[in-house]
Amino acid sequence: MIKHFFIFLLVYSSSNVFSQNKIVDLSTKKALPYTYIKLINQTKGTIADYNGEFILDSTYNVFDTLIVSCIGYESKVITIKNLQKHPIIELKGNTKLLNEVVITSKKIKYQRKKIGVLKNPKKKFFEYTVTTQNVVERATWIPNKYAISGRLNSVNIYIKSMGLQKAHFRIHIYQCSSYKSIPGKELTKSSIISSGKRDNEWININLEDQNITINENGCFIGIEYFDTRMSEQNADTLNKKSIIYESGKIKDTLYLNNKKSNHVVLGSVFEPYKSIKNKIWYRNNFDQEWINWCATTTVNESRFFIRDTLNNGSVYRFHEDNLYMEIPCVNLEMSFAKEKINLKLHEPKKRKLNKIRFVKEDQYSYPQSNISELFSSLIKAFESDDHLYALKYLLAYKKNEFDLIIEEFNVEGKIIKLPIEEKNRIILKLKTIQEKLDVSELKKVNNKYFELSVDDAIYNLAVDNSLWKLNPYAHGLYK
């Protein structure tokens, strides 16, 4: 009797689990393509196809509980037992994501500008491509070089001939925090699915109806890749580069493209490692955890500047300037208000200190693309007695403020080391600010200028060309 019971339970648990299910809009009854179906509180799941249909395999059973989610809709929790009885899942539109209407009291003129990668990839090199696996999403930081907030009009993406250009992909827009350069809150209000039409072309995706505002730090563009039915016969791309040597010299180079990708493939350009170290992130959308792409590659920063022998026998030293990595050809078309901004904070003038003109910018050693990086770089600069770099690139001044610093720490045109007490005081203050960034308040004064409130102190910050700077006289960094 017990044996028969367990046999019945096993059959019942797996019965109908292969049945066809479908996800539709509650109001329109239209299919919702590429909706996520995931086991609740787990990373296991599946995804609906373009027709909103999905099948659960035998690894699921009737006691499992699923959560069904799609951008722009309220998530729905359902047991597989109920799904077997009602294979049509209806999702309700999320009314909280209604488009906002911005009302202004005066007429403002706007100008359209593009930010991101604007040039075409080099077609003759197959390496200039970016793709990934099904339901994996890659997000790329698009810095806002104008450093003023603007409205997003459209996204432009370059589709290459290597993949299946008609394969679908989904666009996501994520907020870039002023504190950390990592994908934050999603700004997209609905599921935006697109595909290419022809090989090697820019495609334009209009997003004006989303009413998305991009802040001074720019944003992240996420591209989520999907398998489609028409791509089932296409295997993954197998690229191979072969170099033929003769008498120690390169005789010929062979590029082989053996198979086509079963996803859309984006064109890309190469940028030095130092400029994209924190630009590219990825995640499996069943997991939701963002991972820094450069941190998971074979890049080993500890090997930088160490002599290395290549396969051809030549000796080379890799470092952040000569190690190049791919970044996808993605750009944004923005609308910025035409308004004149009177800069109150400035870099020091070279004539005020002749020695400062020999200091070169090093954003790899001293990054400042967000507030957290700025304070880390300031701490590092003062700890290393690299005051000139901090004075020139990490700090910004109001009129005559730089003169006051020079008078205090300048002897016959040369910067001397800060007294140890003064140096430790500045470092301690900077570390205290950094430790409290999570509970601080950032207030926007106007475009490019901010007030950072930590405890009872207010610090003046400026952002220009996507780089953050601190006013040293804000609440007494310098006496």
C-alpha positions in Angstrom: 0.0 0.0 0.0 2.8 2.4 1.0 4.7 1.4 -2.1 1.7 2.2 -4.4 1.2 5.5 -2.6 4.8 6.7 -3.4 4.5 5.5 -7.0 1.2 7.6 -7.3 2.9 10.6 -5.7 5.9 10.4 -8.1 3.6 10.2 -11.1 1.3 13.0 -9.8 4.3 15.2 -9.0 5.6 15.1 -12.6 2.4 14.8 -14.5 1.6 17.6 -16.9 4.8 19.4 -16.0 5.7 19.3 -19.8 2.4 21.0 -20.7 2.4 24.2 -22.7 1.9 27.4 -20.6 1.4 31.0 -21.7 1.8 34.5 -20.2 -0.5 37.3 -21.4 -1.5 40.9 -20.5 -4.5 40.9 -18.3 -6.2 43.7 -20.2 -5.3 43.1 -23.8 -4.7 39.3 -23.6 -1.6 39.8 -25.8 1.3 37.6 -25.2 4.2 38.9 -23.1 7.5 37.8 -24.7 10.6 36.8 -22.7 8.9 36.9 -19.3 10.8 35.3 -16.5 9.5 32.3 -14.6 11.6 31.5 -11.6 11.4 29.3 -8.5 10.7 31.6 -5.6 13.8 32.4 -3.5 16.0 30.4 -5.9 18.1 31.1 -9.0 16.5 28.2 -11.0 14.0 29.2 -13.7 13.1 29.5 -17.3 12.0 32.2 -19.7 9.0 32.4 -22.1 9.6 32.7 -25.8 8.6 35.5 -28.1 5.0 34.2 -28.1 4.9 34.2 -24.3 4.9 30.4 -24.1 7.1 28.2 -21.9 7.4 24.6 -20.8 8.6 23.3 -17.4 10.7 20.2 -17.5 10.6 17.2 -15.2 13.0 18.8 -12.7 10.0 20.8 -11.4 7.2 19.3 -9.4 3.7 20.3 -8.2 5.0 21.4 -4.8 7.2 24.1 -6.3 6.2 27.8 -6.2 7.0 30.1 -9.1 7.3 33.9 -9.4 6.5 35.3 -12.8 7.9 38.8 -13.6 8.1 41.2 -16.5 9.1 44.9 -16.7 6.1 47.1 -16.4 3.9 44.5 -14.8 3.1 43.3 -11.2 4.9 40.1 -10.4 2.7 37.1 -9.8 3.3 34.1 -7.5 1.7 30.8 -8.5 2.2 27.1 -7.6 2.8 24.5 -10.4 -0.2 22.7 -9.1 -2.4 25.7 -10.0 -0.5 26.2 -13.2 -1.5 22.7 -14.3 -5.2 23.7 -13.9 -4.8 27.2 -15.4 -2.0 27.2 -18.0 -2.7 30.8 -19.0 -1.0 33.3 -16.6 -2.4 36.9 -16.7 -0.2 39.7 -15.5 -1.5 43.1 -14.5 0.1 46.3 -15.6 2.0 48.2 -12.9 0.2 51.5 -12.5 3.0 52.8 -10.4 5.2 53.0 -13.5 2.9 55.5 -15.4 4.9 58.0 -17.4 5.6 61.2 -15.5 4.7 64.6 -17.0 7.2 67.3 -16.2 5.7 70.8 -16.1 7.9 73.9 -16.4 7.1 77.5 -15.7 9.1 78.8 -18.6 10.0 77.8 -22.2 13.3 76.1 -22.4 15.3 75.5 -25.6 16.9 72.1 -26.0 19.8 70.8 -28.1 20.4 67.2 -29.1 23.7 65.6 -28.3 25.1 62.0 -28.5 27.1 60.4 -25.7 28.8 57.0 -25.8 30.7 55.2 -28.6 30.0 57.0 -31.8 32.4 55.4 -34.2 31.9 52.3 -36.3 33.7 49.1 -35.4 36.6 47.9 -37.6 34.9 45.3 -39.8 38.0 43.5 -40.9 38.8 42.2 -37.4 36.3 39.6 -36.1 37.5 40.3 -32.6 35.6 43.6 -32.5 32.4 41.9 -31.3 30.3 41.6 -28.2 27.8 38.8 -27.5 26.9 36.5 -24.7 24.6 33.6 -23.7 20.8 33.3 -23.5 19.2 35.4 -20.7 22.6 36.9 -19.7 22.7 40.6 -19.6 25.6 42.9 -20.2 25.5 46.5 -18.9 27.8 49.2 -20.1 28.3 52.6 -18.4 27.8 55.5 -20.7 29.4 58.5 -19.0 27.7 61.9 -19.4 30.5 64.0 -20.7 28.4 67.1 -20.5 27.9 66.6 -16.8 24.4 68.0 -16.8 21.1 66.1 -16.6 19.2 65.6 -19.8 16.3 63.6 -21.3 16.9 60.3 -23.1 15.6 60.3 -26.7 16.9 57.0 -28.2 19.6 54.3 -28.0 21.8 53.4 -31.0 23.4 49.9 -31.3 25.6 48.6 -34.0 24.7 45.1 -35.1 27.4 42.9 -36.8 27.0 40.3 -39.5 28.6 37.5 -37.4 25.5 36.7 -35.4 21.9 36.2 -36.2 20.9 39.9 -36.7 17.2 39.1 -36.4 17.6 37.5 -33.0 15.8 39.5 -30.2 17.3 41.4 -27.4 15.9 43.5 -24.6 17.1 47.0 -23.7 17.4 48.2 -20.1 18.3 51.6 -18.8 19.8 51.8 -15.3 20.6 54.7 -13.1 24.3 55.3 -12.3 24.7 56.4 -8.7 26.8 59.4 -7.8 28.5 57.3 -5.2 29.4 54.1 -7.1 29.7 53.2 -10.8 27.5 50.1 -10.8 24.0 49.6 -12.4 21.4 50.8 -10.0 17.7 51.4 -10.2 16.1 50.5 -13.5 14.6 53.5 -15.3 12.9 51.6 -18.0 9.2 51.4 -17.5 8.3 48.6 -19.9 9.9 45.7 -21.7 11.7 47.0 -24.8 12.5 44.2 -27.3 14.3 44.9 -30.5 16.3 43.1 -33.3 18.4 44.0 -36.2 17.3 44.1 -39.9 20.5 43.9 -41.9 24.1 43.1 -41.3 26.6 45.7 -40.1 24.3 48.6 -39.3 23.3 51.0 -36.6 19.8 50.4 -35.3 17.9 53.2 -33.5 15.5 52.4 -30.6 13.3 55.3 -29.7 12.7 55.7 -26.0 11.0 59.1 -25.9 7.8 57.7 -24.5 9.7 56.3 -21.5 10.4 59.9 -20.2 13.8 58.9 -18.8 16.1 61.6 -17.3 19.8 60.8 -17.3 21.8 62.5 -14.5 25.2 64.0 -14.4 26.9 60.6 -14.0 25.3 59.1 -17.1 23.7 55.7 -17.0 24.1 52.0 -17.7 22.7 50.5 -20.9 21.8 46.8 -20.3 21.4 44.5 -23.3 19.8 41.1 -22.6 20.4 38.4 -25.1 17.8 35.7 -26.1 17.7 32.5 -28.0 15.0 32.4 -30.6 13.3 29.6 -32.5 14.9 30.8 -35.8 18.3 30.5 -34.2 18.1 26.9 -33.1 20.1 25.7 -36.0 22.9 28.2 -35.5 25.7 27.0 -33.2 27.9 29.3 -31.2 30.6 31.3 -32.9 34.0 29.8 -33.1 36.6 32.4 -33.9 40.2 31.6 -34.5 43.2 33.8 -35.2 46.4 32.1 -36.5 49.7 33.8 -37.0 52.3 32.2 -39.3 55.9 32.9 -38.5 58.9 32.5 -40.7 62.5 33.1 -39.5 61.1 34.8 -36.4 59.0 37.3 -38.4 55.2 37.4 -39.1 54.5 36.0 -42.6 50.7 35.9 -42.6 47.7 36.2 -40.3 44.7 33.9 -40.7 41.2 34.8 -39.4 38.6 32.0 -39.3 34.9 32.4 -38.6 33.7 28.8 -38.5 30.2 29.1 -37.2 27.6 31.8 -36.7 26.3 32.9 -33.3 22.8 32.1 -32.3 22.4 35.6 -30.7 22.7 39.1 -32.0 26.3 40.2 -32.1 27.3 43.8 -31.4 30.2 45.7 -32.9 32.8 47.0 -30.5 35.8 49.2 -30.3 38.9 48.7 -28.2 39.7 51.1 -25.3 42.6 50.9 -22.8 42.0 48.8 -19.7 42.3 51.9 -17.4 39.3 53.6 -19.0 36.9 50.6 -19.0 37.9 48.8 -15.8 34.6 49.6 -14.2 32.5 50.3 -17.3 31.2 46.8 -18.1 29.1 44.6 -15.9 27.1 41.4 -16.5 24.6 39.1 -14.7 22.4 36.1 -15.2 18.9 37.5 -14.8 17.9 34.5 -12.7 20.6 35.4 -10.2 20.3 39.3 -10.3 23.8 39.9 -9.0 25.9 42.3 -11.0 29.5 41.2 -11.6 32.4 43.4 -12.9 33.3 41.9 -16.3 37.0 43.0 -16.1 37.4 41.5 -12.6 36.4 38.1 -14.0 38.6 38.1 -17.1 42.2 36.8 -17.3 43.5 40.3 -16.5 46.0 40.1 -13.7 47.0 43.6 -12.5 49.8 42.2 -10.4 51.5 41.3 -13.7 51.5 44.9 -15.0 54.9 46.3 -16.0 56.6 42.9 -15.5 58.6 41.7 -18.5 56.7 38.9 -20.4 57.8 36.8 -23.3 55.1 36.3 -26.0 54.7 33.3 -28.2 56.7 34.9 -31.0 59.6 35.4 -28.7 59.3 39.1 -28.2 59.4 40.7 -24.8 56.6 43.0 -23.7 55.3 44.8 -20.6 51.5 45.0 -20.2 50.0 47.8 -18.3 46.8 49.8 -18.0 47.6 52.0 -21.1 48.6 49.3 -23.6 46.2 46.5 -22.7 43.1 47.1 -24.7 39.7 45.5 -24.2 36.3 45.6 -26.0 33.5 47.9 -25.3 30.2 47.6 -27.3 29.2 50.2 -29.9 26.3 51.8 -28.0 25.4 55.5 -27.8 22.6 57.6 -26.6 20.9 60.6 -28.1 20.0 63.1 -25.4 18.2 66.4 -25.2 20.0 69.0 -23.0 18.6 72.3 -22.0 20.4 75.3 -23.6 21.6 77.2 -20.6 24.8 79.0 -19.7 26.5 77.6 -16.6 28.8 79.9 -14.8 31.6 77.8 -13.4 32.3 78.7 -9.8 35.0 76.1 -9.2 38.2 75.8 -11.4 41.4 73.9 -11.8 44.5 75.8 -10.6 46.2 77.9 -13.3 49.6 76.7 -14.3 51.2 80.1 -13.9 50.4 80.0 -10.2 52.8 77.1 -9.7 55.2 76.2 -12.4 55.9 72.7 -11.1 52.2 71.7 -11.3 52.3 71.8 -15.1 54.5 68.7 -15.2 51.9 66.6 -13.3 50.0 64.3 -15.7 46.5 63.1 -15.3 46.3 59.4 -14.1 42.7 58.3 -13.8 43.7 54.7 -13.4 45.7 55.3 -10.2 43.3 58.1 -9.1 39.8 57.4 -10.4 37.1 60.0 -9.7 34.1 58.9 -11.8 31.9 58.8 -8.6 32.0 60.3 -5.2 33.4 57.2 -3.5 36.2 57.0 -5.9 37.0 60.7 -5.4 37.5 60.3 -1.7 39.5 57.1 -2.1 41.8 58.9 -4.5 42.1 61.9 -2.2 43.1 59.7 0.7 45.6 57.8 -1.5 47.1 61.0 -2.8 47.7 62.5 0.6 49.0 59.3 2.1 51.5 59.1 -0.8 52.5 62.8 -0.5 51.2 63.3 -4.0 49.8 66.7 -3.1 50.4 68.2 -6.5 48.1 65.7 -8.2 45.4 66.3 -5.6 45.8 70.0 -6.0 45.5 69.9 -9.8 43.0 67.1 -10.6 41.1 66.1 -7.5 40.3 69.5 -6.0 38.6 72.6 -7.5 38.6 76.1 -6.2 36.7 79.4 -6.1 38.4 82.5 -7.1 41.7 83.2 -5.2 41.3 80.0 -3.1 44.2 78.3 -4.8 46.4 81.3 -4.1 45.7 80.8 -0.4 46.9 77.2 -0.5 50.1 78.1 -2.3 50.8 80.8 0.2 50.4 78.3 3.0 52.4 75.4 1.6 54.7 77.0 -1.0 58.4 77.8 -0.4 60.2 79.6 -3.3 57.9 78.1 -5.9 58.2 74.5 -4.6 55.6 72.5 -2.7 56.9 71.1 0.5 55.5 68.1 2.4 52.7 68.9 4.7 53.5 68.8 8.4 52.7 65.3 9.6 50.0 66.6 12.0 48.3 68.5 9.2 48.6 65.6 6.8 47.1 63.2 9.3 44.3 65.6 10.1 43.3 65.9 6.4 43.5 62.1 5.9 41.4 61.4 9.0 38.7 63.9 7.8 38.6 62.3 4.3 38.3 58.8 5.8 35.5 59.9 8.1 33.6 61.3 5.2 34.1 58.2 3.1 33.0 55.9 5.9 29.7 57.8 6.2 28.8 58.1 2.5 26.1 55.5 3.0 24.2 57.7 5.4 25.1 61.1 3.8 22.8 63.3 1.8 23.6 64.6 -1.6 21.8 67.8 -2.6 21.9 69.2 -6.1 22.5 72.9 -6.1 22.4 73.3 -9.8 23.9 71.6 -12.8 27.5 70.6 -12.0 27.4 71.6 -8.3 26.3 69.6 -5.3 26.3 69.8 -1.5 27.3 66.6 0.4 26.0 66.6 4.0 27.8 64.4 6.5 26.8 64.7 10.1 26.6 68.5 10.6 29.1 69.4 7.9 28.5 70.4 4.3 31.1 69.7 1.6 30.9 71.4 -1.9 31.4 69.1 -4.9 31.6 69.7 -8.6 31.3 67.3 -11.5 32.6 68.1 -14.9 33.3 65.8 -17.9 32.1 62.9 -15.6 34.8 63.6 -13.0 34.0 64.6 -9.5 36.1 67.1 -7.5 36.0 68.5 -4.0 36.4 72.1 -2.9 39.1 72.0 -0.3 37.8 74.9 1.7 34.4 73.2 2.1 34.1 73.0 5.9 37.8 73.2 6.5 39.7 70.5 4.6 42.4 73.1 4.7 42.6 75.5 7.6 
